[in-house]
Amino acid sequence: MLLKETREKLIPTLKTFFGFDSFREQQQEIIESVLLKKDNVVIMPTGGGKSICFQLPALLFEGVTLVISPLIALMKDQVDGLNANGISADFYNSSQENFEQEEVFEKIFKKELKLLYVAPESLSLLQHILTEEHISCIAIDEAHCISSWGHDFRPSYQQLGFLKNQLPNTPIIALTATADKATRKDITQQLNIPEARQFVASFDRKNIELEVRPGNDRFSQILKFIKSKPTEAGIIYCLSRKSTEQLASKLKQNGIKAASYHAGLNFEERTKTQEDFIYDRLTVICATIAFGMGIDKSNVRWIIHYNMPKNIEGYYQEIGRCGRDGLKANALLFYSYSDVIQLRKFATGASNEDVQIAKLERMKQFSEATTCRRKILLSYFGELLAENCGNCDVCKNPPHFFDGTIIAQKALSVIARLKESEAIGTVIDVLRGAQNATIIDKQYHTLKSHGIGKDISWRDWQQYIIQLINQGYCEIAFHKNNALRLTSFSKKVLFENEVVNLTRPKAYEEQVQIQKKATIKITKKLQKDSLFERLRKLRQEIALAENIPAYLVFSDASLKEMERARPMCESDFLDISGVGQRKLEVYGEDFITEIVAFSNEKIEKRKKNDTHKITYQLYKEGFTIDEISEKRNLKPTTIFSHLAKLYTDGKEVDMYSFVTKEEVEKVRIAKDELESPQALKPYFEYFNAEIDYFKIRLALTMIAKEG
């Protein structure tokens, strides 16, 4: 059990260095497990707070927490974020000068460093510090890379098993946003941590709106989408390097600040593009899937997949790079069968070809789904969602369903009688009463359920079973020859007569023809003088002055909370989520000053509006201009200006009781002859002072309102 004094430090440390008042789901339990020097495997969605699970313990350990991360180019982003929070962190890689590497070691020996980021390939250069004297904890980020079952397998990660042998008493925490059951098991085996506690947080990112569209005329759809969000940053993922370059070029021709990113660019070009995006000098990145891994940029508001991803793990991880701050975000996927064909070619000949093809098929099923897309995503990772999400295109434009309970019962019954050991093809063959070699050899033709679904075509059965998988009534065990298995939801259908809603299968061409034309909600134009925009501008000025990304100053979510709460003193400012002690000391005065100034301006504006209302009330009660002027201790000219504004705003004011029709006509003629001057003096001189200023003002107001 964790010592009481250590546990009491957790929340104060969280607030001081990270600006949060409480932990998210499972974070505290994971942190306590790490501090007890237990091994842990943490599966938590992007933006779910994985990093704090090892960064906070690092502050309480005496030595260094070694963080193994897959991409050298992205470590600087992680380290900059920690340093901005007042945490001593650095990275070590082969691109550094010798003196820079020596400085890192010096800080370790002096116990001045809390976190050290390193790529797995560089571990061999750190042997002299890989001792329990120096290393207090090892965090392995993007841990799915260790498994050939995973979607982003890297051989260099498979060498990490030596760490537990060399540092048996040092806790290892392996973290990733995406890992199915097979991958999680492989992670523990490869890292030699079979007893590791496994924490699987909810995969549900409710703030991300999911949408799939047919891949027709993609560019015009993308352009319209981006132009509806002019101040928002986003990433477009493409299958090929050529596509990223062509798309970025076309976007630039249409006035979008865009650039391409892929492995064919040299290191300097990739680094510049990445930094331009992080520092908000670019709005859009057109990239292959390598871009974005490990980037903590919290204000990415949307992700577009120009092509269908090769598996659900990759898709989920990539869409997770938007909306990390918890605010509304969009994930748009374009789907076409040509993408499926291309991805099948990529998978052909791979060492795990069967697994890749099966996962591609699952991604295809997600793209063609007629049921809640979030249900499909969550069920893939073993998390069952009882209700539809209401925040995907299927939920917002639901298809027509029919009662498919009997169809579901037949399919699930056959899966059960096959002892959950056969893939979808064999299940359908049994349902349809096939007499092929596999069925005869395995004696499946003797099963009671053989042929119970022969009235439904093979293709339709395939679509119905896909819908059952998508709704969580059964699942594919990829590591067991893609066998279909029952879930906890299956029993409700088989034994409790739970109603299952299905849709009639349609050919892909038919789906494209009948699908409603996609619509894009045009977001309201941002108010130029909203407090959020003022704070965003201040944040950008500070970021430029300090040469750091704007989101490292404060996230959009923190700015939104400041706009809502209007903190005007240090104690209130510290209550804002994302404001820690260091950020209060460094940025607090500037932001509080801006909030106070904005609030005072609004008060003055409100007073101005109120003064017009008082004048109007007195006018409606029948008081003359002179009487109103005396009562309000204001000049008559001011009262007339109030009435002019009230008239413009649509209030009932009899303007002809102050100025005649003839005078209005004279002012109209003068306006044309003088070519509409802004000031009143040219009019006054034009009339040789025979028409008063206040009458000229009122006449111009009437003319303007008439158009």
DOTOR-288174 format. One record per residue (C-alpha): x, y, z; residue in one letter. Coordinates in steps of 0.25 Angstrom, whole numbers, padded with zeros to 4 digits, always signed. Layout:
// DOTOR-288174
XYZA;...
END
This chain:
// DOTOR-288174
+0000+0000+0000M;+0005+0014-0003L;+0010+0022+0008L;+0000+0033+0013K;+0010+0044+0011E;+0012+0040-0003T;-0003+0039-0006R;-0005+0053+0000E;+0005+0059-0010K;-0002+0054-0022L;-0013+0064-0024I;-0004+0076-0020P;+0007+0071-0030T;-0004+0069-0041L;-0009+0084-0039K;+0005+0090-0038T;+0011+0084-0050F;-0001+0081-0059F;-0012+0090-0054G;-0022+0080-0051F;-0030+0079-0039D;-0034+0064-0040S;-0030+0051-0047F;-0037+0045-0059R;-0043+0031-0059E;-0032+0021-0054Q;-0021+0031-0054Q;-0019+0031-0039Q;-0019+0016-0038E;-0009+0015-0049I;+0000+0025-0043I;-0001+0018-0029E;+0003+0005-0036S;+0015+0011-0042V;+0020+0017-0029L;+0018+0004-0023L;+0028-0001-0034K;+0018-0010-0040K;+0019-0013-0055D;+0007-0008-0063N;+0000-0008-0077V;-0008+0004-0079V;-0018+0005-0091I;-0024+0019-0091M;-0029+0027-0103P;-0021+0039-0109T;-0024+0051-0101G;-0028+0042-0089G;-0017+0046-0080G;-0007+0034-0082K;+0006+0043-0081S;+0002+0048-0067I;+0002+0033-0062C;+0017+0033-0063F;+0021+0048-0063Q;+0015+0050-0049L;+0022+0038-0043P;+0035+0043-0049A;+0034+0056-0040L;+0033+0047-0028L;+0043+0037-0031F;+0058+0040-0027E;+0064+0036-0041G;+0061+0038-0055V;+0049+0032-0063T;+0053+0027-0076L;+0043+0029-0087V;+0044+0020-0099I;+0037+0027-0111S;+0037+0023-0126P;+0041+0035-0133L;+0053+0044-0131I;+0046+0056-0138A;+0035+0057-0128L;+0042+0056-0115M;+0045+0071-0115K;+0030+0074-0114D;+0028+0065-0102Q;+0040+0071-0095V;+0036+0085-0098D;+0022+0083-0092G;+0029+0077-0079L;+0039+0089-0078N;+0027+0099-0080A;+0021+0093-0068N;+0034+0094-0060G;+0038+0080-0061I;+0052+0076-0064S;+0052+0067-0076A;+0061+0065-0088D;+0064+0055-0099F;+0075+0047-0104Y;+0078+0044-0119N;+0088+0042-0130S;+0085+0056-0136S;+0091+0063-0123Q;+0105+0069-0122E;+0114+0061-0113N;+0114+0073-0103F;+0099+0073-0103E;+0099+0058-0100Q;+0109+0060-0089E;+0100+0071-0083E;+0089+0061-0082V;+0098+0051-0075F;+0103+0061-0065E;+0089+0065-0061K;+0086+0050-0059I;+0098+0048-0050F;+0094+0061-0042K;+0080+0056-0041K;+0075+0069-0048E;+0067+0062-0058L;+0053+0055-0056K;+0050+0050-0070L;+0059+0045-0082L;+0053+0042-0095Y;+0060+0033-0104V;+0057+0024-0117A;+0059+0009-0115P;+0070+0009-0125E;+0078+0019-0116S;+0078+0010-0104L;+0091+0003-0107S;+0098+0017-0105L;+0092+0018-0091L;+0097+0005-0085Q;+0105+0012-0074H;+0093+0019-0068I;+0084+0007-0070L;+0085+0004-0055T;+0075+0004-0043E;+0084+0015-0037E;+0080+0024-0048H;+0067+0019-0054I;+0055+0019-0045S;+0044+0016-0056C;+0043+0012-0070I;+0031+0017-0079A;+0029+0010-0092I;+0021+0019-0101D;+0013+0015-0113E;+0015+0000-0108A;+0006-0006-0119H;+0019-0004-0127C;+0025-0016-0120I;+0014-0026-0125S;+0013-0032-0139S;-0002-0033-0136W;-0002-0018-0135G;-0004-0008-0146H;+0010-0001-0146D;+0020-0012-0143F;+0034-0008-0141R;+0045-0019-0140P;+0053-0009-0131S;+0043-0010-0121Y;+0044-0025-0120Q;+0058-0023-0114Q;+0052-0016-0101L;+0050-0029-0094G;+0065-0028-0088F;+0061-0016-0080L;+0053-0025-0069K;+0065-0035-0069N;+0075-0023-0067Q;+0066-0015-0057L;+0058-0025-0050P;+0053-0016-0039N;+0050-0004-0048T;+0035-0003-0051P;+0032-0003-0066I;+0019+0004-0071I;+0015+0001-0085A;+0005+0011-0091L;-0003+0011-0104T;-0016+0017-0109A;-0019+0005-0117T;-0017-0010-0114A;-0027-0021-0116D;-0027-0034-0106K;-0016-0041-0115A;-0007-0029-0115T;-0008-0026-0100R;-0004-0041-0098K;+0008-0040-0107D;+0012-0027-0101I;+0013-0034-0087T;+0021-0046-0093Q;+0031-0037-0101Q;+0034-0028-0090L;+0036-0040-0080N;+0025-0034-0070I;+0015-0045-0070P;+0009-0041-0057E;+0007-0026-0061A;-0006-0020-0057R;-0014-0017-0069Q;-0022-0004-0069F;-0032-0002-0080V;-0039+0012-0080A;-0051+0015-0088S;-0048+0017-0103F;-0060+0026-0104D;-0056+0040-0109R;-0070+0046-0109K;-0065+0060-0113N;-0061+0054-0127I;-0072+0054-0138E;-0070+0042-0147L;-0074+0043-0162E;-0072+0034-0174V;-0075+0039-0188R;-0073+0033-0202P;-0060+0036-0208G;-0066+0044-0220N;-0061+0058-0223D;-0053+0058-0210R;-0045+0071-0213F;-0057+0080-0214S;-0063+0074-0202Q;-0050+0075-0194I;-0049+0090-0198L;-0063+0093-0194K;-0061+0086-0181F;-0048+0094-0178I;-0053+0107-0182K;-0065+0105-0172S;-0054+0105-0161K;-0045+0116-0165P;-0037+0117-0152T;-0037+0102-0148E;-0025+0093-0150A;-0026+0079-0156G;-0019+0068-0162I;-0022+0060-0175I;-0017+0046-0176Y;-0014+0040-0190C;-0009+0027-0194L;+0003+0031-0204S;+0013+0042-0203R;+0009+0047-0217K;-0005+0049-0212S;+0000+0058-0200T;+0008+0067-0209E;-0003+0068-0220Q;-0014+0071-0209L;-0005+0081-0202A;-0002+0088-0215S;-0017+0089-0219K;-0021+0094-0205L;-0010+0105-0205K;-0015+0110-0219Q;-0029+0112-0212N;-0023+0121-0201G;-0021+0110-0190I;-0008+0110-0182K;-0005+0095-0185A;+0008+0086-0186A;+0011+0072-0189S;+0018+0062-0179Y;+0024+0048-0183H;+0036+0040-0181A;+0041+0044-0195G;+0045+0058-0190L;+0058+0060-0184N;+0059+0062-0169F;+0060+0077-0169E;+0047+0078-0178E;+0039+0069-0169R;+0044+0076-0156T;+0040+0090-0162K;+0027+0085-0167T;+0024+0079-0153Q;+0028+0091-0146E;+0021+0101-0155D;+0008+0093-0151F;+0011+0092-0136I;+0014+0107-0136Y;+0001+0110-0144D;+0008+0116-0156R;+0001+0105-0164L;-0014+0101-0163T;-0014+0088-0171V;-0004+0077-0172I;-0006+0066-0183C;+0002+0054-0178A;+0004+0040-0178T;+0001+0032-0165I;+0014+0035-0159A;+0011+0049-0156F;+0005+0053-0143G;+0010+0041-0134M;+0014+0047-0121G;+0010+0061-0124I;+0003+0067-0112D;-0004+0079-0120K;-0017+0080-0113S;-0024+0089-0123N;-0025+0080-0135V;-0040+0082-0138R;-0042+0072-0149W;-0036+0059-0156I;-0039+0055-0170I;-0036+0042-0176H;-0034+0044-0191Y;-0033+0029-0193N;-0038+0018-0184M;-0028+0013-0173P;-0023-0001-0173K;-0029-0005-0160N;-0038+0001-0149I;-0026+0002-0139E;-0019+0012-0148G;-0032+0019-0151Y;-0035+0021-0136Y;-0021+0025-0133Q;-0021+0036-0144E;-0035+0042-0141I;-0030+0042-0127G;-0020+0053-0131R;-0032+0063-0132C;-0040+0069-0120G;-0029+0065-0109R;-0034+0077-0101D;-0048+0071-0100G;-0055+0081-0108L;-0063+0078-0121K;-0055+0071-0132A;-0058+0065-0145N;-0053+0052-0152A;-0057+0051-0167L;-0054+0038-0175L;-0055+0037-0190F;-0058+0022-0194Y;-0057+0016-0208S;-0055+0001-0212Y;-0042+0005-0220S;-0036+0008-0206D;-0039-0006-0202V;-0033-0012-0214I;-0020-0004-0212Q;-0019-0007-0198L;-0021-0022-0201R;-0009-0021-0210K;-0001-0015-0199F;-0004-0027-0190A;-0001-0038-0200T;+0012-0045-0197G;+0013-0039-0183A;+0018-0049-0172S;+0004-0047-0165N;-0004-0045-0178E;-0016-0053-0172D;-0017-0043-0160V;-0015-0031-0169Q;-0026-0035-0178I;-0036-0039-0167A;-0033-0025-0161K;-0035-0018-0174L;-0048-0025-0176E;-0053-0020-0162R;-0049-0006-0166M;-0057-0008-0179K;-0069-0012-0171Q;-0068+0000-0162F;-0068+0009-0174S;-0080+0002-0180E;-0088+0001-0166A;-0102+0005-0165T;-0101+0005-0150T;-0095+0014-0139C;-0081+0016-0143R;-0076+0018-0129R;-0082+0005-0125K;-0074-0002-0135I;-0061+0005-0131L;-0063+0002-0116L;-0068-0013-0118S;-0055-0015-0127Y;-0047-0012-0114F;-0056-0020-0105G;-0064-0008-0100E;-0079-0010-0102L;-0088+0002-0103L;-0103+0000-0099A;-0108+0013-0106E;-0105+0019-0119N;-0096+0031-0118C;-0104+0042-0125G;-0091+0048-0130N;-0088+0040-0143C;-0094+0042-0157D;-0102+0029-0156V;-0108+0033-0143C;-0111+0047-0149K;-0117+0041-0162N;-0122+0027-0158P;-0125+0017-0168P;-0138+0009-0168H;-0138-0003-0159F;-0146-0016-0158F;-0147-0026-0147D;-0136-0036-0149G;-0136-0043-0136T;-0139-0057-0142I;-0128-0055-0152I;-0118-0051-0141A;-0123-0063-0133Q;-0120-0073-0144K;-0106-0067-0146A;-0102-0067-0132L;-0107-0081-0130S;-0098-0086-0141V;-0086-0079-0135I;-0089-0085-0122A;-0091-0099-0128R;-0078-0098-0135L;-0072-0095-0121K;-0067-0081-0126E;-0056-0087-0134S;-0060-0083-0148E;-0058-0071-0157A;-0070-0064-0164I;-0069-0072-0177G;-0071-0086-0170T;-0082-0080-0161V;-0090-0076-0173I;-0088-0089-0180D;-0094-0096-0168V;-0106-0086-0168L;-0108-0089-0182R;-0107-0104-0182G;-0094-0105-0190A;-0089-0119-0193Q;-0074-0115-0196N;-0062-0122-0192A;-0060-0114-0180T;-0074-0116-0175I;-0074-0131-0177I;-0059-0133-0172D;-0063-0126-0159K;-0077-0133-0158Q;-0084-0119-0157Y;-0095-0125-0167H;-0099-0133-0155T;-0102-0121-0146L;-0116-0117-0143K;-0114-0103-0148S;-0109-0108-0161H;-0117-0101-0172G;-0126-0092-0163I;-0123-0080-0171G;-0124-0086-0185K;-0135-0076-0189D;-0125-0064-0189I;-0114-0063-0199S;-0099-0064-0195W;-0096-0049-0198R;-0108-0045-0190D;-0103-0054-0178W;-0090-0047-0179Q;-0096-0034-0178Q;-0105-0038-0166Y;-0093-0044-0158I;-0085-0031-0161I;-0096-0023-0155Q;-0097-0033-0143L;-0082-0031-0141I;-0083-0016-0142N;-0094-0015-0131Q;-0085-0024-0122G;-0094-0037-0122Y;-0082-0045-0127C;-0067-0042-0129E;-0055-0046-0138I;-0043-0053-0131A;-0032-0049-0140F;-0022-0057-0133H;-0030-0070-0134K;-0032-0071-0149N;-0042-0060-0149N;-0052-0068-0142A;-0066-0062-0138L;-0068-0062-0123R;-0080-0058-0115L;-0081-0046-0105T;-0088-0043-0093S;-0099-0037-0102F;-0101-0050-0109S;-0108-0056-0097K;-0119-0045-0097K;-0122-0049-0111V;-0122-0064-0110L;-0128-0066-0096F;-0135-0052-0093E;-0142-0049-0107N;-0135-0036-0108E;-0139-0029-0121V;-0128-0027-0131V;-0130-0017-0142N;-0124-0019-0156L;-0124-0012-0169T;-0126-0019-0183R;-0113-0021-0190P;-0110-0013-0202K;-0100-0013-0213A;-0089-0003-0211Y;-0093+0004-0224E;-0107+0005-0219E;-0102+0011-0206Q;-0095+0022-0213V;-0107+0025-0222Q;-0117+0026-0210I;-0108+0032-0200Q;-0113+0046-0196K;-0104+0057-0201K;-0094+0060-0190A;-0096+0073-0183T;-0087+0082-0175I;-0091+0090-0164K;-0085+0104-0166I;-0080+0108-0153T;-0084+0122-0148K;-0073+0132-0151K;-0065+0135-0139L;-0068+0148-0132Q;-0056+0156-0135K;-0057+0163-0121D;-0061+0151-0113S;-0052+0149-0100L;-0048+0135-0106F;-0042+0142-0118E;-0035+0153-0110R;-0029+0142-0101L;-0025+0134-0113R;-0018+0146-0119K;-0011+0149-0106L;-0007+0134-0105R;-0001+0135-0119Q;+0007+0148-0116E;+0013+0141-0104I;+0016+0128-0112A;+0023+0136-0122L;+0031+0144-0112A;+0035+0131-0105E;+0037+0123-0118N;+0028+0112-0113I;+0015+0106-0118P;+0003+0114-0114A;-0004+0102-0108Y;+0007+0100-0098L;+0003+0114-0092V;-0011+0109-0090F;-0020+0100-0098S;-0033+0104-0105D;-0041+0097-0094A;-0034+0106-0083S;-0037+0119-0091L;-0051+0115-0092K;-0052+0113-0077E;-0046+0126-0075M;-0056+0132-0085E;-0067+0126-0077R;-0062+0128-0062A;-0055+0142-0064R;-0045+0140-0053P;-0040+0154-0049M;-0031+0150-0037C;-0019+0140-0036E;-0027+0131-0027S;-0039+0130-0037D;-0029+0129-0049F;-0022+0117-0042L;-0036+0110-0041D;-0036+0109-0057I;-0033+0095-0062S;-0019+0095-0068G;-0014+0106-0059V;-0003+0101-0050G;+0006+0109-0041Q;+0017+0112-0051R;+0007+0116-0062K;+0000+0125-0052L;+0014+0132-0048E;+0018+0133-0063V;+0005+0137-0070Y;-0005+0140-0060G;-0003+0155-0059E;-0005+0157-0075D;-0017+0148-0076F;-0024+0154-0063I;-0021+0168-0069T;-0027+0164-0082E;-0040+0158-0076I;-0042+0171-0067V;-0040+0180-0078A;-0050+0172-0087F;-0060+0172-0075S;-0059+0187-0073N;-0061+0190-0088E;-0074+0181-0087K;-0079+0188-0075I;-0077+0202-0082E;-0084+0196-0094K;-0095+0191-0085R;-0096+0205-0078K;-0097+0211-0092K;-0108+0202-0096N;-0115+0205-0083D;-0114+0220-0085T;-0121+0218-0098H;-0132+0210-0091K;-0134+0221-0081I;-0136+0232-0092T;-0146+0224-0099Y;-0154+0221-0087Q;-0155+0236-0084L;-0158+0239-0099Y;-0169+0229-0099K;-0175+0235-0086E;-0177+0248-0094G;-0165+0257-0088F;-0159+0267-0098T;-0145+0267-0102I;-0142+0279-0093D;-0149+0271-0081E;-0141+0258-0084I;-0128+0266-0085S;-0131+0273-0071E;-0135+0260-0064K;-0123+0252-0069R;-0113+0264-0068N;-0109+0262-0083L;-0108+0272-0094K;-0120+0272-0104P;-0110+0268-0115T;-0107+0255-0107T;-0122+0252-0106I;-0124+0254-0121F;-0112+0244-0124S;-0119+0234-0114H;-0132+0235-0122L;-0125+0234-0135A;-0118+0221-0130K;-0132+0216-0125L;-0138+0219-0138Y;-0127+0211-0146T;-0130+0199-0136D;-0144+0199-0140G;-0151+0206-0128K;-0163+0214-0130E;-0158+0229-0131V;-0166+0239-0139D;-0154+0246-0146M;-0163+0256-0153Y;-0166+0262-0140S;-0152+0267-0140F;-0148+0269-0155V;-0158+0273-0166T;-0159+0265-0179K;-0154+0277-0187E;-0141+0277-0178E;-0139+0262-0180V;-0140+0264-0195E;-0130+0275-0195K;-0120+0267-0187V;-0122+0255-0198R;-0119+0265-0209I;-0107+0270-0201A;-0102+0256-0199K;-0102+0253-0214D;-0095+0266-0218E;-0085+0265-0206L;-0082+0250-0210E;-0086+0245-0196S;-0076+0251-0186P;-0074+0244-0173Q;-0074+0257-0165A;-0086+0266-0162L;-0078+0279-0164K;-0078+0279-0179P;-0094+0278-0179Y;-0094+0289-0168F;-0086+0298-0177E;-0094+0294-0190Y;-0107+0299-0183F;-0099+0312-0179N;-0103+0308-0164A;-0118+0309-0167E;-0120+0294-0163I;-0115+0290-0149D;-0106+0279-0147Y;-0116+0270-0139F;-0126+0271-0151K;-0115+0267-0161I;-0111+0255-0152R;-0126+0251-0151L;-0128+0253-0166A;-0116+0245-0170L;-0121+0234-0160T;-0134+0233-0167M;-0128+0233-0181I;-0118+0222-0177A;-0130+0213-0171K;-0138+0215-0184E;-0126+0210-0192G;
END
